[in-house]
Amino acid sequence: MSNPRSALSDRTTIESPARSASPKSLRSAARWWGLAALTLSFLVVGLDSNILITALPTLSTKLAASTSQLQWITTAYNLVWAGLLLPMGTLGDKFGRRRTLLAGLVLFGVASAGASLVDTAGGLIAMRALMGAGAAVIMPMGMAILPVLFPADADRRRAVTVTTVGAVVALPTGPLLAGWMLEHFSWGWIFLINAPVVVLTLIGVRLFVPESRNPANPRLDWPGAVLSGAGIVAMTYAIIQEPIDGWNGPVLGSLLAGVVLVAAFLYRQRRTASPLIDLKLFSNRLFTWGTIAFAVISFAMAGVLFLLTPFLQIVQGSDAQGTGLRLLPMIGAMLAGAGLGETFGAKIGVKYVIPASMTIGACGLLVLAQVHVGSGYGIVALGLALFGVGLGLGLPLAADTVLSTLSEHQAGMGNALSRTLQSIGVVLGTAVLGSVLNDEYRSRLGDIRVGLPNDAAAAVEENVAGAHAVADTLPARLGTALMHAADHAYTHGMTQAVFTCLGVLIVGAILTLLFLPRRSAAPAEAGLPGHD
């Protein structure tokens, strides 16, 4: 039998996933099974990013969780994910990407099972943090393995489309799945469902994904890892908290501390012999603007889901399952857009297709900006469909654009860097648009709060859900007036936030059209400027 060890480049060590696998079989059927396993891992991570949107009211009741604890159940996942992405990428390059991915999957699966069994809010927060740590390993390692399975450009682009669509479609699917499960099962199942998926993924990765690593065995920059993790967590925390607390002392202090720590990290990366990230990657305009496009489109997607879910569930009165079902036009359109993006990206080029995707997404937002309290679902569905087509066109192409610039030995680190900036874009999407929404909502409430007890007035000001809860305690005429005012105030705030998001997409489209190169530099040229 032929030696199962082969190499796709002279800079990356590739090992067969099983003793019986030959290089020929790895290049044929086995790699598609490996792709299926990687897609499953992306799917489960994507689901858990947004699955709590429709589950928080249930968790509040079942776990007696306060508003602050509910916030941390969501925030713990995102904070740990963002803070660990960079060192996890380098760990995979050093110790083996498949081995690191398997460890991340085990951690994610165990934490998911633990989350389904806890009976306190504090316990769930801890399990969500561990799930975030597992996700921080899974996403960059999965993307870094794709060029090993699919070295040819056309095959790699198709594989990136499949995995990216799996991750992206899972984001709006999370609320739909959670809504259905909460209707039929106990709340713990929204986490326990991850366990069998993780087991299948572990089997698939172990059997069909080859091991790969950087043979140079780079030293992990532990001081840099601490600086980057602490800095990104501090900045992300400030971004998340600002819409809630404003720029008070702790929030502003966290932001400033994060900026200082990240600046110290970047200073160290320019001088250490074994940097955690290669800053020369940013001299390649394809990597830089591909990453920016990835972050901008992710900003828009996360922000719009954040805005629209309360509108559908509270203002328009859908239940948890119904809210998820109303996101289906976006999911279907994303799948269609992804299929078109692969074709157009190859024929026309990412320089034009990615800006076009942002423009189509902006058109969808322009439709959503016409929605008012009494609007039927038709205009919402149309706006979501257009927006989804834009997302489906742009996200997979942006991810592949970044991947195409990375030499194999930099795959883990480069993908972790790109995913870190994307995760910041996601956090900014909810934070920036949330701030616009909250400011406009409070300014439009008018005098409706006058005469309410302090606690009730504060609940009305906090969000539209609080206003509805207070309205239920008032006499019918006053309660109806309060709900009417709050619904109109929320819809006005949502419209202004949607226009803000639309502006971000248009600016992103213009800048990407101007600065994204027409063609890729070869991976070996990853440290050089991109070519026009």
ABEGO torsion letter per residue (X at the ends): XBBABBBABAABBBBBABAABBAAAAABAAAAAAAAAAAAAAAAAAAAAAAAAAAAAAAAAAAGBBAAAAAAAAAAAAAAAAAAAAAAAAAAAAAEAAAAAAAAAAAAAAAAAAAAABABAAAAAAAAAAAAAAAAAAAAAAAAAAAAABABAAAAAAAAAAAAAAAAAAAAAAAAAAAAAAAABBAAAAAAAAAAAAAAAAAAAAAABBBBBBAAGBBBBAAAAAAAAAAAAAAAAAAAAAAAAEBBAAAAAAAAAAAAAAAAAAAAAAABABBABBAAAAABAAAAAAAAAAAAAAAAAAAAAAAAAAAAAAAAGBBAAAAAAAAAAAAAAAAAAAAAAAAAAAAAEAAAAAAAAAAAAAAAAAAAAABBAABBAAAAAAAAAAAAAAAAAAAAAAAAAAAAABBAAAAAAAAAAAAAAAAAAAAAAAAAAAAAAAAAAAAAAEAAABGBBAAAAAAAAABAAAAAAAAAABBAAAAAAAAAAAAAAAAAAAAAAAAAAAAAAAAAAAAAAAABBABBBBAAAAABBBBX
